[in-house]
Amino acid sequence: MCGIVGGMDTDRGMLKGSDFIEAIRLQHDRGNGQGGGFAAYGIYPELSEYYALHIACDNESAAQKSDDFIRAHLYIKIAEDMPTKDVKGIDWHPLLKRYFCFPGPSNEDLKLSNLSRTFVGEGWEGLDAYMKRFVFDFNRFVDGAYILSCGKNMGVFKGVGYPEEIGEFFLLDRMEASVWIAHSRFPTNTQSWWGGAHPFSLLEWSVVHNGEITSYGVNRNYLEMFGYDCLLRTDTEVISYLFDLFIRERGMSLQDACTILSPPLWEDIERMENKEEKRRVATLRRYYPEALLNGPFAILVSNGTELIAMNDNLKLRPLVAAQDGDRFYFSSEECSFEVLCPARERTWMLEGGKPEIVRIKGVPDAA
């Protein structure tokens, strides 16, 4: 089950949140009310140079510990409660906080007794690398709190409930964004909790997923060798971390990263006529087997300038696409296009194992 929807205006136009709430609501029966969420890009233009830290805390004690930890490691421009409203169907929610921040502690002398280490004095590895380490240490050391997203000019809004309820709860019907991805969850082998809802995000990358990553254990072990802690108890989180590892840390092209995650079958590689392409694909599959995603899946991934739609090789989960001028949309079901692009130029079914990549005009490959 599960339902996913995404859209981008490649000419930098803004898309209404209310449309994406309605589009995923039409897939109501693909979920069971145990998780829903959205990632939105271009929503904080006046604070686009700051990392937008969305966090959830189980109680006031966890919120205070979170604030102490954040102020020990980051410069805070703005700290505030996330705007929400009471919604029927959401009986409980964590305390939701939002920080606009920048690497570098606002009080370098602050010592937190419950931390095994701090970032002060560890050397400078770049802003994104600092934030990556901060996220994993926060999730590990701050009990009762976790980070929903930490990218610039973007945010993840998710929780336990149907996605239309989550969208209303976070007031997303009043918001516009350059890219949206949305998810309706039907958990089958993992628990339902606010941190386990989709999207999963790290820095600018976020992902929604329909299906199951049966290679999760192998993928997790591989990622942990490079400093990625999988602490959110849902298989999907490895996908966002793999994109960050291959594109930001290793400088790979987006096409190569997609090939690693969902390569052609060996028999299909052998039939390739283009020798250079055959060598490229075979090399990636041979050298990165631990990063290959096994299992049935359909995913949407974005970093704000690109939107990637991809299936497993056998296409065991549905994923369709539509175009309306400069706007591209992807969905588990075509019914969502009746809201997003009723006058669309074309609709097509994605091929298994072949990513569809759209990007803002003038933007080169992510690498």
GUBA-534522 format. One line per field, with one value per residue (C-alpha): residue number from 0; residue in three letters; x, y, z. Coordinates in nm, 2 decimals, m for minus. Example, Ala and Ser with C-alpha at 12.3 -4.5 7.8 and 13.67 -1.06 7.14 Angstrom:
seq (0 1)
type (ALA SER)
east (1.23 1.37)
north (m0.45 m0.11)
up (0.78 0.71)
end
This chain:
seq (0 1 2 3 4 5 6 7 8 9 10 11 12 13 14 15 16 17 18 19 20 21 22 23 24 25 26 27 28 29 30 31 32 33 34 35 36 37 38 39 40 41 42 43 44 45 46 47 48 49 50 51 52 53 54 55 56 57 58 59 60 61 62 63 64 65 66 67 68 69 70 71 72 73 74 75 76 77 78 79 80 81 82 83 84 85 86 87 88 89 90 91 92 93 94 95 96 97 98 99 100 101 102 103 104 105 106 107 108 109 110 111 112 113 114 115 116 117 118 119 120 121 122 123 124 125 126 127 128 129 130 131 132 133 134 135 136 137 138 139 140 141 142 143 144 145 146 147 148 149 150 151 152 153 154 155 156 157 158 159 160 161 162 163 164 165 166 167 168 169 170 171 172 173 174 175 176 177 178 179 180 181 182 183 184 185 186 187 188 189 190 191 192 193 194 195 196 197 198 199 200 201 202 203 204 205 206 207 208 209 210 211 212 213 214 215 216 217 218 219 220 221 222 223 224 225 226 227 228 229 230 231 232 233 234 235 236 237 238 239 240 241 242 243 244 245 246 247 248 249 250 251 252 253 254 255 256 257 258 259 260 261 262 263 264 265 266 267 268 269 270 271 272 273 274 275 276 277 278 279 280 281 282 283 284 285 286 287 288 289 290 291 292 293 294 295 296 297 298 299 300 301 302 303 304 305 306 307 308 309 310 311 312 313 314 315 316 317 318 319 320 321 322 323 324 325 326 327 328 329 330 331 332 333 334 335 336 337 338 339 340 341 342 343 344 345 346 347 348 349 350 351 352 353 354 355 356 357 358 359 360 361 362 363 364 365 366)
type (MET CYS GLY ILE VAL GLY GLY MET ASP THR ASP ARG GLY MET LEU LYS GLY SER ASP PHE ILE GLU ALA ILE ARG LEU GLN HIS ASP ARG GLY ASN GLY GLN GLY GLY GLY PHE ALA ALA TYR GLY ILE TYR PRO GLU LEU SER GLU TYR TYR ALA LEU HIS ILE ALA CYS ASP ASN GLU SER ALA ALA GLN LYS SER ASP ASP PHE ILE ARG ALA HIS LEU TYR ILE LYS ILE ALA GLU ASP MET PRO THR LYS ASP VAL LYS GLY ILE ASP TRP HIS PRO LEU LEU LYS ARG TYR PHE CYS PHE PRO GLY PRO SER ASN GLU ASP LEU LYS LEU SER ASN LEU SER ARG THR PHE VAL GLY GLU GLY TRP GLU GLY LEU ASP ALA TYR MET LYS ARG PHE VAL PHE ASP PHE ASN ARG PHE VAL ASP GLY ALA TYR ILE LEU SER CYS GLY LYS ASN MET GLY VAL PHE LYS GLY VAL GLY TYR PRO GLU GLU ILE GLY GLU PHE PHE LEU LEU ASP ARG MET GLU ALA SER VAL TRP ILE ALA HIS SER ARG PHE PRO THR ASN THR GLN SER TRP TRP GLY GLY ALA HIS PRO PHE SER LEU LEU GLU TRP SER VAL VAL HIS ASN GLY GLU ILE THR SER TYR GLY VAL ASN ARG ASN TYR LEU GLU MET PHE GLY TYR ASP CYS LEU LEU ARG THR ASP THR GLU VAL ILE SER TYR LEU PHE ASP LEU PHE ILE ARG GLU ARG GLY MET SER LEU GLN ASP ALA CYS THR ILE LEU SER PRO PRO LEU TRP GLU ASP ILE GLU ARG MET GLU ASN LYS GLU GLU LYS ARG ARG VAL ALA THR LEU ARG ARG TYR TYR PRO GLU ALA LEU LEU ASN GLY PRO PHE ALA ILE LEU VAL SER ASN GLY THR GLU LEU ILE ALA MET ASN ASP ASN LEU LYS LEU ARG PRO LEU VAL ALA ALA GLN ASP GLY ASP ARG PHE TYR PHE SER SER GLU GLU CYS SER PHE GLU VAL LEU CYS PRO ALA ARG GLU ARG THR TRP MET LEU GLU GLY GLY LYS PRO GLU ILE VAL ARG ILE LYS GLY VAL PRO ASP ALA ALA)
east (0.00 0.12 0.06 0.31 0.27 0.52 0.55 0.79 0.77 1.10 1.05 1.07 0.70 0.53 0.28 m0.01 0.01 m0.37 m0.35 m0.10 m0.31 m0.61 m0.40 m0.28 m0.63 m0.76 m0.53 m0.69 m0.74 m0.37 m0.30 m0.45 m0.40 m0.07 0.14 0.14 0.37 0.51 0.84 0.82 1.10 1.14 0.93 1.18 1.32 1.40 1.60 1.74 2.11 2.02 1.95 1.59 1.58 1.25 1.24 0.98 1.00 0.80 0.76 0.88 1.19 1.30 1.23 1.46 1.73 1.70 1.73 2.04 2.20 2.12 2.25 2.57 2.65 2.47 2.43 2.05 1.89 1.53 1.38 1.01 0.72 0.60 0.26 m0.01 m0.39 m0.61 m0.74 m0.99 m0.81 m0.49 m0.54 m0.18 0.13 0.48 0.60 0.72 1.00 1.17 1.51 1.69 2.05 2.41 2.70 2.91 2.79 2.64 2.81 3.13 3.18 2.86 2.93 2.65 2.72 2.52 2.71 2.99 3.15 3.10 3.19 3.40 3.77 3.71 3.81 3.62 3.48 3.24 2.90 2.70 2.94 2.90 2.52 2.52 2.72 2.50 2.19 2.31 2.45 2.13 1.92 2.15 2.21 1.89 1.63 1.27 1.35 1.44 1.51 1.25 1.46 1.76 1.79 1.81 1.49 1.29 1.11 0.95 0.60 0.50 0.32 0.08 m0.25 m0.39 m0.19 m0.48 m0.50 m0.12 m0.14 m0.42 m0.25 0.07 m0.13 0.02 m0.30 m0.18 0.17 0.33 0.65 0.86 0.87 0.64 0.65 0.38 0.32 0.03 0.15 0.04 0.30 0.34 0.65 0.76 0.58 0.38 0.52 0.58 0.95 0.88 0.64 0.76 0.94 1.28 1.53 1.90 2.02 1.84 1.76 1.42 1.24 0.90 0.86 0.60 0.71 0.98 1.36 1.45 1.82 1.78 2.03 2.30 2.24 2.24 2.57 2.73 2.61 2.73 3.09 3.07 2.91 2.54 2.33 2.00 1.80 1.45 1.34 1.21 1.38 1.32 1.57 1.86 1.76 1.80 2.14 2.26 2.19 2.37 2.67 2.71 2.63 2.74 3.03 3.16 3.06 2.89 2.64 2.28 2.25 2.54 2.38 2.05 2.23 2.39 2.06 1.86 2.09 1.98 1.99 2.32 2.15 2.03 2.38 2.52 2.28 2.39 2.52 2.69 3.02 3.10 2.76 2.79 3.12 2.99 2.69 2.87 3.15 2.89 2.70 3.02 3.17 2.87 2.66 2.59 2.41 2.17 1.81 1.63 1.26 0.95 0.97 0.86 1.03 1.03 1.34 1.42 1.69 1.48 1.64 1.58 1.29 1.37 1.11 1.23 1.10 1.26 1.37 1.05 0.82 0.64 0.49 0.29 0.43 0.30 0.41 0.24 0.35 0.17 0.41 0.70 0.54 0.60 0.41 0.45 0.20 0.10 m0.23 m0.34 m0.64 m0.42 m0.34 m0.71 m0.63 m0.28 m0.29 m0.64 m0.53 m0.20 m0.02 0.08 0.07 0.31 0.41 0.76 0.98 1.12 1.47 1.49 1.48 1.29 1.48 1.35 1.53 1.50 1.60 1.96 2.06 2.34 2.34 2.35 2.72)
north (0.00 0.36 0.65 0.91 1.23 1.49 1.79 2.06 2.37 2.37 2.74 2.82 2.87 2.81 2.53 2.54 2.32 2.29 2.11 1.85 1.79 1.72 1.51 1.28 1.28 1.11 0.82 0.79 0.41 0.36 0.46 0.36 0.68 0.56 0.82 1.10 1.39 1.64 1.80 2.15 2.35 2.72 2.80 3.02 3.26 3.54 3.29 3.08 3.11 2.94 2.58 2.53 2.28 2.11 1.91 1.70 1.66 1.41 1.65 1.98 1.81 1.68 2.02 2.19 1.93 1.99 2.36 2.32 2.09 2.31 2.63 2.44 2.36 2.61 2.98 3.05 3.33 3.24 2.98 2.93 2.69 2.55 2.69 2.43 2.40 2.15 1.89 1.62 1.28 1.40 1.32 1.37 1.53 1.60 1.95 2.09 2.34 2.53 2.68 2.89 2.83 2.81 2.59 2.72 2.72 3.04 2.96 2.76 2.75 2.56 2.21 1.95 1.67 1.41 1.43 1.20 1.45 1.79 1.94 2.22 2.17 1.88 2.06 2.21 1.98 2.22 2.34 2.05 1.80 1.98 1.97 1.60 1.51 1.74 1.56 1.21 1.32 1.50 1.19 0.97 1.18 1.38 1.14 1.20 1.42 1.38 1.59 1.60 1.80 2.03 2.16 2.52 2.68 2.36 2.16 1.83 1.82 1.48 1.27 1.00 1.05 1.06 1.30 1.54 1.57 1.63 1.89 2.08 2.04 2.21 2.48 2.36 2.47 2.83 2.75 2.76 2.57 2.52 2.14 1.92 1.55 1.39 1.05 0.84 0.56 0.20 0.05 m0.33 m0.43 m0.12 0.07 0.38 0.69 1.05 1.01 0.70 0.88 0.99 1.20 1.11 1.39 1.48 1.83 1.92 1.56 1.41 1.09 0.93 0.56 0.31 m0.05 m0.23 m0.21 m0.57 m0.48 m0.25 m0.44 m0.44 m0.08 0.02 m0.16 0.01 0.36 0.32 0.27 0.64 0.80 0.76 0.63 0.47 0.55 0.62 0.25 0.27 0.12 0.43 0.64 0.47 0.61 0.98 0.89 0.71 1.01 1.23 1.00 0.95 1.30 1.54 1.35 1.16 1.41 1.15 1.25 1.20 0.94 0.74 0.75 0.63 0.35 0.23 0.22 0.05 m0.09 m0.30 m0.68 m0.84 m1.01 m0.67 m0.52 m0.80 m0.71 m0.34 m0.24 0.09 m0.04 0.27 0.27 m0.10 m0.05 0.23 0.04 m0.28 m0.10 0.07 m0.25 m0.44 m0.19 m0.08 m0.39 m0.29 0.02 m0.16 m0.13 m0.47 m0.52 m0.37 0.01 0.33 0.65 1.02 1.21 1.58 1.83 2.13 2.17 1.82 1.57 1.21 0.93 0.57 0.21 m0.12 m0.31 m0.53 m0.23 m0.40 m0.07 0.18 0.51 0.73 1.07 1.37 1.70 2.03 2.28 2.34 2.15 1.78 1.55 1.20 0.98 0.63 0.69 0.89 1.02 1.27 1.44 1.54 1.79 1.88 1.90 1.83 1.98 1.79 1.75 1.38 1.10 0.81 0.51 0.49 0.20 m0.03 0.06 0.37 0.70 1.00 1.31 1.67 1.98 2.35 2.51 2.62 2.39 2.13 1.78 1.76 1.67)
up (0.00 0.08 m0.15 m0.28 m0.47 m0.58 m0.81 m0.94 m1.15 m1.35 m1.42 m1.05 m1.01 m0.68 m0.62 m0.37 m0.06 m0.07 m0.41 m0.28 0.04 m0.19 m0.43 m0.15 0.01 m0.31 m0.22 0.12 0.10 0.03 0.39 0.73 0.93 1.08 0.91 0.67 0.57 0.33 0.23 0.09 m0.07 m0.11 0.19 0.39 0.13 0.38 0.59 0.30 0.43 0.76 0.82 0.91 1.20 1.26 1.58 1.77 2.15 2.36 2.65 2.81 2.96 2.62 2.47 2.73 2.67 2.29 2.33 2.55 2.30 2.00 2.17 2.26 1.90 1.68 1.64 1.66 1.46 1.54 1.78 1.79 1.81 1.48 1.39 1.41 1.46 1.64 1.40 1.45 1.42 1.58 1.95 2.05 1.91 2.03 2.10 1.77 1.75 1.47 1.47 1.20 1.28 1.16 1.25 1.54 1.91 2.05 2.38 2.34 2.72 2.77 2.89 2.89 3.14 2.95 2.63 2.54 2.32 2.16 1.83 1.98 1.89 1.65 1.34 1.05 0.78 0.61 0.71 0.57 0.73 1.06 1.04 0.94 1.25 1.46 1.35 1.43 1.77 1.85 1.77 1.97 2.28 2.34 2.48 2.38 2.08 1.72 1.41 1.14 0.89 0.88 0.52 0.40 0.27 0.32 0.58 0.66 0.82 0.93 1.19 1.29 1.10 0.75 0.53 0.48 0.86 0.89 0.61 0.79 1.13 1.00 0.81 0.48 0.29 0.34 0.20 m0.14 m0.24 m0.54 m0.49 m0.29 m0.20 0.00 0.16 0.30 0.51 0.55 0.78 0.75 0.95 1.15 1.43 1.38 1.55 1.46 1.38 1.16 0.93 0.58 0.44 0.57 0.53 0.58 0.48 0.16 0.06 0.14 0.03 0.04 m0.03 m0.11 m0.06 0.15 0.15 0.22 0.20 0.50 0.72 0.45 0.36 0.73 0.80 0.49 0.59 0.95 0.82 0.70 1.00 0.93 1.23 1.14 1.46 1.33 1.31 0.95 0.65 0.43 0.61 0.44 0.11 0.20 0.36 0.05 m0.17 0.07 0.09 m0.29 m0.41 m0.14 0.02 m0.29 m0.56 m0.78 m1.05 m0.98 m1.26 m1.11 m0.76 m0.90 m1.09 m0.77 m0.58 m0.85 m1.12 m1.42 m1.38 m1.48 m1.78 m1.90 m1.85 m2.07 m2.35 m2.35 m2.69 m2.58 m2.45 m2.24 m2.08 m2.02 m1.85 m1.63 m1.51 m1.45 m1.25 m1.03 m0.96 m0.89 m0.65 m0.45 m0.39 m0.02 m0.14 m0.38 m0.27 m0.28 m0.25 m0.40 m0.40 m0.56 m0.44 m0.48 m0.38 m0.40 m0.29 m0.39 m0.74 m0.86 m0.83 m0.89 m0.94 m0.94 m0.92 m0.85 m1.16 m1.16 m1.09 m0.81 m0.69 m0.91 m1.02 m1.29 m1.43 m1.59 m1.75 m1.78 m1.95 m1.71 m1.43 m1.37 m1.13 m1.00 m0.82 m0.71 m0.88 m1.18 m0.99 m0.81 m1.15 m1.17 m0.89 m0.98 m1.36 m1.50 m1.84 m1.86 m2.19 m2.13 m1.88 m1.88 m1.67 m1.54 m1.64 m1.37 m1.26 m1.49 m1.29 m1.42 m1.32 m1.36 m1.24 m1.22 m1.55 m1.56 m1.27 m1.35 m1.21 m0.83 m0.83)
end
